[in-house]
Amino acid sequence: MEIWISQVMSAGLFLSDLSIKEKGRKFANLFNVPSENIKCSNGWLYKFKYCNNLKIYRLHGEAASVLLDIVFDERLRLRELLSQYNPK
């Protein structure tokens, strides 16, 4: 689960509480954990986020309206443009 979260965050994707709960259920099913033992409740989510030092970041204003798919592409384009210049 930690690896999945690291991959999602490094890709710059949005990670919601609901997606963490759903992925927890999927991992539990993959490891054949009986469904009656899987809660993925708000308490579980709180403890998971606390143990993994996950924080909530809210985007406001113009930042909240940006499509994350576009941001990744634009970062690559900006890197290419800046690579033509001396870092100084």
C-alpha positions in Angstrom: 0.0 0.0 0.0 2.8 2.4 0.8 4.5 1.7 -2.6 1.2 2.4 -4.4 0.8 5.7 -2.5 4.4 6.7 -3.3 3.8 5.9 -7.0 0.6 8.0 -7.1 2.2 10.9 -5.3 5.3 10.9 -7.4 3.2 10.9 -10.5 1.5 14.0 -9.2 -1.9 12.5 -9.1 -4.7 13.4 -6.8 -5.1 11.0 -3.9 -8.5 11.1 -2.1 -9.6 9.3 1.1 -12.1 7.3 -1.0 -9.4 6.1 -3.3 -7.2 5.0 -0.4 -10.1 3.1 1.1 -10.9 1.4 -2.2 -7.3 0.4 -2.8 -7.1 -1.0 0.7 -10.1 -3.2 -0.1 -8.5 -4.3 -3.3 -5.2 -5.2 -1.7 -7.1 -7.1 1.0 -8.9 -9.1 -1.6 -5.6 -9.8 -3.4 -4.2 -11.3 -0.2 -7.4 -13.3 0.4 -8.4 -11.5 3.6 -12.0 -12.4 4.3 -14.4 -9.6 3.5 -15.9 -9.6 7.0 -12.4 -8.7 8.3 -12.1 -5.7 6.0 -13.6 -2.5 7.3 -11.6 0.3 5.7 -13.5 2.7 7.9 -12.7 6.3 8.7 -10.9 5.1 11.8 -8.7 2.8 9.7 -8.1 5.6 7.2 -7.1 8.0 10.0 -4.7 5.5 11.5 -3.2 4.6 8.1 -2.7 8.3 7.2 -1.2 9.0 10.6 1.2 6.0 10.5 2.3 7.0 6.9 2.5 10.7 7.6 -0.1 11.6 5.0 -1.5 15.1 5.1 -4.4 16.9 3.5 -3.6 19.6 1.1 -6.4 21.8 -0.1 -6.0 23.7 -3.3 -7.7 27.1 -3.5 -8.3 29.7 -6.2 -6.6 29.2 -9.5 -4.6 26.2 -8.3 -7.8 24.3 -7.7 -9.0 24.7 -11.3 -5.9 23.2 -12.9 -6.1 19.8 -14.6 -3.4 17.6 -13.2 -2.8 15.8 -16.5 -1.9 19.1 -18.2 0.5 20.1 -15.4 2.7 17.0 -15.9 3.0 17.7 -19.7 3.7 21.4 -19.1 6.4 20.6 -16.6 8.1 18.5 -19.2 7.8 21.2 -21.8 9.2 23.8 -19.4 12.2 21.6 -18.6 12.9 21.3 -22.2 12.8 25.0 -22.7 14.9 25.7 -19.7 17.5 23.2 -20.6 18.6 25.5 -23.5 19.8 28.1 -20.9 22.8 28.2 -18.6 21.7 27.5 -15.0 23.4 30.7 -13.9 
